[in-house]
């Protein structure tokens, strides 16, 4: 059986449903194919459920420190993981239900459940049916990477963690990227012993060294053991009694834990799409190659979201949708390279960055000035008793343009947008210096930052 459409969208992640809505509103006959749950990683195993867990972990942390605020909590603070996960599931399932209802009620859309495989550039098989269209958009995302560490059946991924309703006695996390950092702090606050392992010589080596040191101090102060420069990592044993090798040589070092979470990156979901039947090129890691407007090497086929390696975030995926929709339907000329990199890691406090860090600013060859303040100078941070971290801004002394900013501290994930918006507006940094921000907030210190710039070392 064969069916013809104007457009086929493969994947109901962050970009797919919004694109389907825009195309159908323009009168297009659209098929959207999803083999699993609508909403993609963010809704089901990523942003929404994990941040719900982060919120529960923070509640436990605040309760344990209540006496510092003059609040008396009777007895020991404990965590009921079944209730924590029930709350997480309620929030995530409500989001999934919302996306599902949206798709099922969308006029002009055929919502197809099943696994899609390309038969050629413009034909896709789903079970016994072949769907064809002149336009195809791939939005299939990625999944956790699982190297061969041994004891494969005994290791968890971040997706597996969504089904965990027990408290590990000792959670060993291999990989200290954003996922590893968030889960390390989260489970330590839930009550687990936690060891965080990474092969790099410092946490988040792509960030400034000040970020690495501050985060390591934050985690170790909360009782997390950090093992860096790990080599020859291997795992032996069964759940409940796992041994992780973290060094080579004559004096090997091991960590013994009850459970192991592997958080060492993600791989694209292109291995089973039938791309070998098309002209779509992939790179050596399986990501789909796209141009600056997200078109693949096959005419009439685009790739959006994490699968194209042009951004691994929900916000970049949504921006991919905006780029292709406005270019195709509104005659725009939007490009991936127009966007300014912005990202966050949702430890507590969070790390937020937009644009350049110090190393990138130095490499740019520009005449860079920097403004820096510790979070202890921020009234909101002092009032909340959360003065860990700092905020920093970088500007070009010649053009007066803001080059980037990093905020590691309470509210930094929100305050960073004040900088990002000015960067998009290409406003000179003096606009920020002269702005009147509300007191007491985190963002109120931003004008102070640009009012005391010094040359970047």
C-alpha positions as CSV (number, residue, x, y, z in Angstrom):
1,X,0.0,0.0,0.0
2,X,1.3,3.5,-0.9
3,X,0.2,6.9,0.1
4,X,1.4,10.3,-1.2
5,X,1.8,13.4,0.9
6,X,3.1,16.9,0.4
7,X,5.4,16.5,3.4
8,X,6.7,13.7,5.6
9,X,8.1,14.4,9.0
10,X,10.0,11.6,10.8
11,X,10.0,12.1,14.5
12,X,7.7,13.9,17.0
13,X,10.4,15.6,19.0
14,X,10.7,19.3,19.6
15,X,10.8,20.4,16.0
16,X,8.4,17.8,14.4
17,X,5.0,18.8,15.9
18,X,5.6,22.5,15.5
19,X,6.6,22.1,11.9
20,X,3.6,19.9,11.2
21,X,1.4,22.6,12.7
22,X,2.9,25.3,10.6
23,X,2.8,23.3,7.4
24,X,-0.8,22.1,7.8
25,X,-1.9,25.6,8.6
26,X,-0.6,26.5,5.1
27,X,-2.7,23.8,3.5
28,X,-0.1,21.1,3.2
29,X,-1.0,17.4,3.5
30,X,1.4,16.1,6.1
31,X,2.3,12.8,7.6
32,X,4.2,12.7,10.9
33,X,5.8,9.3,11.8
34,X,6.7,8.5,15.4
35,X,7.9,5.0,16.6
36,X,7.9,5.8,20.3
37,X,6.4,8.5,22.5
38,X,5.6,12.0,21.1
39,X,7.7,14.8,22.6
40,X,11.1,13.2,22.0
41,X,13.9,13.2,24.5
42,X,13.0,16.5,26.2
43,X,9.5,15.4,27.2
44,X,10.1,11.7,27.9
45,X,13.7,11.2,29.2
46,X,15.4,14.5,29.2
47,X,14.7,18.1,30.1
48,X,11.2,17.8,31.7
49,X,11.6,14.7,33.8
50,X,15.2,15.3,34.9
51,X,14.4,18.9,36.0
52,X,11.5,17.6,38.0
53,X,14.0,15.3,39.7
54,X,16.4,18.2,40.2
55,X,13.6,20.1,41.9
56,X,12.9,17.2,44.3
57,X,16.6,17.0,45.1
58,X,16.7,20.7,45.8
59,X,13.7,20.5,48.1
60,X,15.6,17.8,50.1
61,X,18.7,19.9,50.2
62,X,16.9,23.0,51.4
63,X,15.0,21.0,54.1
64,X,18.3,19.7,55.4
65,X,19.7,23.3,55.7
66,X,16.4,24.8,57.0
67,X,17.9,25.6,60.4
68,X,20.3,28.1,58.7
69,X,17.2,30.1,57.9
70,X,15.7,29.8,61.4
71,X,13.3,27.0,60.3
72,X,13.1,23.9,62.5
73,X,12.5,20.6,60.8
74,X,11.8,17.8,63.2
75,X,13.7,14.6,62.6
76,X,15.8,13.4,59.8
77,X,15.0,14.5,56.2
78,X,14.5,11.4,54.1
79,X,13.5,10.9,50.5
80,X,10.7,8.6,49.2
81,X,12.0,7.8,45.7
82,X,8.7,6.2,44.7
83,X,6.9,9.5,45.4
84,X,9.7,11.5,43.8
85,X,9.3,9.4,40.6
86,X,5.5,9.6,40.7
87,X,5.8,13.4,40.7
88,X,8.3,13.3,37.9
89,X,6.1,10.9,35.9
90,X,3.0,13.0,36.4
91,X,4.7,16.1,35.0
92,X,6.3,14.3,32.1
93,X,3.2,12.3,31.2
94,X,1.1,15.5,31.2
95,X,3.5,17.0,28.7
96,X,3.5,13.9,26.5
97,X,-0.3,13.8,26.6
98,X,-0.4,17.4,25.5
99,X,1.8,16.8,22.5
100,X,-0.1,13.6,21.6
101,X,-3.5,15.4,21.8
102,X,-2.2,18.3,19.7
103,X,-1.0,15.9,16.9
104,X,-4.1,13.7,17.0
105,X,-6.4,16.7,16.7
106,X,-4.3,18.5,14.0
107,X,-6.3,19.1,10.8
108,X,-4.5,18.1,7.7
109,X,-2.1,15.8,9.6
110,X,-1.9,12.0,9.4
111,X,-0.2,10.8,12.6
112,X,1.5,7.5,11.9
113,X,2.7,5.2,14.6
114,X,5.6,3.0,13.7
115,X,9.3,2.8,12.6
116,X,10.3,4.6,9.4
117,X,12.9,3.4,7.0
118,X,13.9,5.1,3.7
119,X,13.4,3.1,0.5
120,X,14.8,6.0,-1.5
121,X,15.2,9.8,-1.2
122,X,11.4,10.4,-1.1
123,X,9.8,7.1,-0.1
124,X,9.6,5.9,3.5
125,X,8.3,2.5,4.6
126,X,6.4,2.1,7.8
127,X,5.3,-1.5,8.3
128,X,3.4,-2.6,5.2
129,X,2.9,0.9,4.0
130,X,5.1,3.1,1.8
131,X,4.7,6.8,2.2
132,X,6.1,9.3,-0.3
133,X,6.5,13.0,-0.4
134,X,8.5,15.7,-2.2
135,X,9.6,17.2,1.1
136,X,10.9,15.1,4.0
137,X,12.1,16.3,7.4
138,X,14.1,14.1,9.7
139,X,13.8,14.8,13.4
140,X,14.8,11.5,15.0
141,X,17.1,12.8,17.7
142,X,19.8,10.7,19.5
143,X,20.2,8.2,22.4
144,X,22.7,7.7,25.2
145,X,26.0,6.3,24.1
146,X,27.1,3.1,25.7
147,X,30.8,2.1,25.1
148,X,31.9,-1.4,26.0
149,X,32.9,-1.0,29.7
150,X,32.0,-4.6,30.5
151,X,29.1,-5.8,32.6
152,X,26.9,-4.2,29.9
153,X,23.6,-5.6,31.2
154,X,24.3,-4.1,34.6
155,X,24.9,-0.5,33.5
156,X,22.3,2.3,33.5
157,X,21.9,5.2,31.0
158,X,20.2,8.5,31.6
159,X,17.1,7.0,29.9
160,X,17.2,4.0,32.3
161,X,17.3,6.4,35.2
162,X,13.8,7.5,34.4
163,X,12.5,4.1,35.6
164,X,14.5,4.0,38.8
165,X,12.4,4.2,41.9
166,X,15.1,3.0,44.4
167,X,17.9,4.8,46.1
168,X,21.3,3.4,45.1
169,X,23.5,2.9,48.0
170,X,26.5,4.1,46.0
171,X,26.0,5.5,42.5
172,X,29.1,5.6,40.4
173,X,28.7,7.9,37.3
174,X,31.0,7.5,34.4
175,X,31.1,10.8,32.5
176,X,31.2,14.3,34.0
177,X,29.4,16.2,31.3
178,X,26.1,18.0,31.8
179,X,24.1,14.8,32.4
180,X,26.7,13.3,34.8
181,X,26.9,16.5,36.8
182,X,23.2,16.9,37.2
183,X,22.6,13.3,38.2
184,X,25.6,13.3,40.6
185,X,24.3,16.2,42.6
186,X,20.7,15.0,42.4
187,X,21.4,11.6,43.8
188,X,23.7,12.8,46.4
189,X,21.0,15.1,47.7
190,X,18.5,12.2,47.6
191,X,20.9,10.4,49.9
192,X,23.1,8.1,47.8
193,X,26.9,8.0,48.1
194,X,28.1,9.3,44.7
195,X,31.4,9.0,42.8
196,X,31.8,10.9,39.6
197,X,34.5,9.7,37.1
198,X,35.8,11.3,34.0
199,X,38.8,10.8,31.8
200,X,39.4,14.6,31.5
201,X,41.8,16.4,33.8
202,X,39.1,18.8,34.9
203,X,35.4,19.1,34.8
204,X,33.9,20.5,31.7
205,X,37.2,21.1,29.9
206,X,35.5,23.2,27.2
207,X,34.5,25.8,29.8
208,X,36.8,28.2,31.5
209,X,39.0,26.8,34.3
210,X,37.3,28.9,36.8
211,X,34.0,27.1,36.0
212,X,35.7,23.7,36.4
213,X,37.2,24.6,39.8
214,X,34.0,26.2,41.1
215,X,31.9,23.2,40.1
216,X,34.3,20.7,41.5
217,X,34.4,22.5,44.9
218,X,30.6,22.7,44.9
219,X,30.2,19.0,44.3
220,X,32.9,17.9,46.7
221,X,31.5,20.2,49.4
222,X,28.2,18.3,49.1
223,X,30.0,15.0,49.6
224,X,30.5,13.8,46.0
225,X,33.8,12.1,45.3
226,X,35.3,13.3,42.0
227,X,37.8,11.0,40.2
228,X,39.4,12.8,37.2
229,X,42.1,11.7,34.7
230,X,40.5,8.3,34.7
231,X,42.0,5.8,32.3
232,X,41.3,2.3,31.2
233,X,37.7,2.5,32.7
234,X,36.1,-0.9,32.9
235,X,33.3,-2.4,35.0
236,X,32.9,-5.8,36.6
237,X,30.3,-7.4,38.7
238,X,26.5,-7.3,39.1
239,X,24.1,-4.6,40.3
240,X,24.6,-4.2,44.0
241,X,28.3,-5.1,43.8
242,X,30.0,-3.4,40.9
243,X,33.7,-2.5,40.6
244,X,34.9,0.3,38.3
245,X,38.5,0.5,37.3
246,X,39.6,4.1,37.0
247,X,43.3,3.9,36.3
248,X,46.0,1.9,34.5
249,X,49.6,1.0,35.3
250,X,51.2,-0.8,38.1
251,X,48.9,0.6,40.8
252,X,45.4,0.3,39.4
253,X,42.6,2.1,41.3
254,X,39.1,0.9,41.6
255,X,35.8,2.3,42.9
256,X,33.2,-0.1,44.3
257,X,29.6,0.9,44.0
258,X,26.1,-0.5,43.9
259,X,25.0,0.9,40.6
260,X,26.7,2.5,37.6
261,X,25.3,5.3,35.4
262,X,27.1,5.8,32.0
263,X,26.8,9.4,30.8
264,X,29.5,9.7,28.1
265,X,27.6,11.4,25.3
266,X,24.9,10.5,22.8
267,X,24.7,8.9,19.4
268,X,22.3,9.8,16.6
269,X,19.3,7.6,15.7
270,X,20.4,7.1,12.1
271,X,21.5,3.5,12.3
272,X,18.2,2.0,11.4
273,X,16.7,4.7,9.1
274,X,17.7,3.1,5.8
275,X,19.9,6.0,4.9
276,X,22.0,3.7,2.8
277,X,19.1,3.7,0.3
278,X,19.4,7.5,-0.1
279,X,21.8,10.2,-1.1
280,X,21.8,11.5,2.4
281,X,25.4,11.8,3.7
282,X,26.3,11.2,7.3
283,X,29.6,11.9,9.1
284,X,31.9,9.4,10.8
285,X,29.7,9.4,13.9
286,X,26.5,8.9,12.1
287,X,25.1,12.4,12.3
288,X,23.4,13.7,9.2
289,X,25.4,16.4,7.3
290,X,23.4,19.6,6.6
291,X,24.1,23.0,5.1
292,X,23.5,26.3,6.8
293,X,19.7,26.1,6.1
294,X,19.5,22.5,7.4
295,X,19.2,20.8,3.9
296,X,20.8,17.4,3.5
297,X,22.7,16.2,0.5
298,X,19.5,14.8,-0.9
299,X,17.3,17.4,-2.6
300,X,14.1,18.0,-0.7
301,X,15.2,16.4,2.5
302,X,16.1,18.3,5.7
303,X,17.4,17.2,9.1
304,X,16.5,19.0,12.3
305,X,17.5,18.7,15.9
306,X,20.2,16.7,17.6
307,X,20.6,14.3,14.6
308,X,22.2,17.1,12.5
309,X,25.0,17.8,15.0
310,X,24.3,21.6,14.8
311,X,22.9,21.8,18.3
312,X,22.1,19.2,21.0
313,X,19.5,21.2,22.9
314,X,15.8,21.6,22.9
315,X,16.1,25.3,22.1
316,X,18.4,24.7,19.1
317,X,16.0,22.1,17.8
318,X,13.1,24.5,18.0
319,X,15.2,27.1,16.3
320,X,15.8,24.5,13.5
321,X,12.1,24.4,13.0
322,X,11.9,28.2,12.8
323,X,14.7,28.3,10.3
324,X,13.2,25.8,7.8
325,X,9.6,27.0,8.3
326,X,10.4,30.7,7.7
327,X,12.8,29.9,4.8
328,X,10.3,27.7,3.0
329,X,7.0,29.5,3.7
330,X,7.9,33.1,4.4
331,X,10.7,33.7,1.9
332,X,13.2,34.3,4.8
333,X,16.9,33.6,4.6
334,X,17.6,32.4,8.1
335,X,20.7,30.3,8.8
336,X,22.0,28.2,11.6
337,X,25.1,30.4,11.9
338,X,22.9,33.3,12.7
339,X,22.2,32.0,16.1
340,X,24.4,32.8,19.1
341,X,25.3,29.7,21.1
342,X,23.6,29.6,24.5
343,X,23.4,26.7,26.9
344,X,22.9,25.8,30.5
345,X,23.8,23.0,32.9
346,X,21.1,22.7,35.6
347,X,23.2,21.9,38.6
348,X,22.2,23.9,41.7
349,X,23.3,26.6,41.2
350,X,23.1,26.4,37.4
351,X,25.8,27.2,34.9
352,X,24.7,29.5,32.0
353,X,26.8,30.7,29.1
354,X,26.1,32.7,25.9
355,X,28.6,33.5,23.2
356,X,32.4,33.3,23.9
357,X,34.2,32.1,27.0
358,X,37.7,33.3,27.8
359,X,39.5,30.9,25.6
360,X,37.3,31.6,22.6
361,X,37.6,35.4,23.2
362,X,41.4,35.2,23.2
363,X,41.4,33.1,20.1
364,X,39.3,35.6,18.3
365,X,42.1,38.1,18.1
366,X,39.8,40.9,19.3
367,X,40.7,43.6,21.9
368,X,38.7,41.9,24.7
369,X,37.6,43.5,28.0
370,X,36.1,41.5,30.9
371,X,33.9,42.3,33.8
372,X,33.8,39.9,36.7
373,X,32.0,39.7,40.0
374,X,31.5,36.9,42.6
375,X,27.9,35.9,43.4
376,X,28.6,37.1,47.0
377,X,28.2,40.6,45.6
378,X,24.6,39.8,44.5
379,X,21.9,40.8,47.0
380,X,19.6,38.0,45.9
381,X,22.3,35.4,46.4
382,X,23.1,36.7,49.9
383,X,19.5,36.7,50.9
384,X,19.0,33.2,49.8
385,X,22.3,32.0,51.3
386,X,23.5,30.8,47.9
387,X,26.6,32.8,47.2
388,X,28.5,30.1,45.3
389,X,29.8,31.1,41.8
390,X,30.4,34.2,39.8
391,X,29.3,36.2,36.7
392,X,31.5,37.4,33.9
393,X,31.0,39.3,30.7
394,X,33.3,39.8,27.7
395,X,33.1,42.7,25.3
396,X,35.1,43.9,22.2
397,X,36.7,47.2,23.2
398,X,36.8,48.4,19.6
399,X,33.3,47.5,18.3
400,X,31.6,47.9,21.8
401,X,29.8,44.6,21.1
402,X,29.2,42.0,23.8
403,X,31.1,38.8,23.0
404,X,29.7,36.6,25.6
405,X,28.9,36.0,29.3
406,X,29.1,33.2,31.8
407,X,27.0,33.0,35.0
408,X,27.5,30.3,37.5
409,X,25.2,31.0,40.3
410,X,21.7,31.3,41.5
411,X,19.3,32.6,38.8
412,X,22.0,32.6,36.2
413,X,19.9,30.5,33.8
414,X,17.4,33.4,33.7
415,X,19.7,36.4,34.0
416,X,21.8,35.3,31.0
417,X,19.0,36.1,28.6
418,X,19.4,39.8,29.3
419,X,22.8,39.5,27.8
420,X,21.7,37.3,25.0
421,X,19.0,39.6,23.8
422,X,21.4,42.6,23.7
423,X,23.8,40.4,21.6
424,X,21.0,39.6,19.1
425,X,20.1,43.3,18.9
426,X,23.8,44.1,18.3
427,X,23.5,46.8,20.9
428,X,26.8,48.3,22.3
429,X,27.6,47.3,25.9
430,X,26.9,50.8,27.1
431,X,23.2,50.1,26.7
432,X,23.5,47.5,29.4
433,X,25.7,49.7,31.6
434,X,23.0,52.5,31.5
435,X,20.1,50.1,32.1
436,X,18.2,50.3,35.3
437,X,17.6,46.8,36.6
438,X,15.2,45.9,39.4
439,X,16.5,45.3,42.9
440,X,17.1,42.8,44.5
441,X,17.7,40.5,41.6
442,X,20.5,38.6,40.0
443,X,20.4,40.6,36.8
444,X,20.8,43.9,38.6
445,X,24.6,43.2,38.8
446,X,24.9,43.0,35.0
447,X,25.3,46.8,34.6
448,X,27.9,46.8,37.3
449,X,29.9,44.2,35.3
450,X,30.1,46.4,32.2
451,X,30.8,49.4,34.3
452,X,34.1,48.0,35.5
453,X,35.7,46.4,32.5
454,X,39.4,45.6,32.4
455,X,41.6,44.0,29.7
456,X,41.3,40.2,29.5
457,X,44.6,38.6,30.6
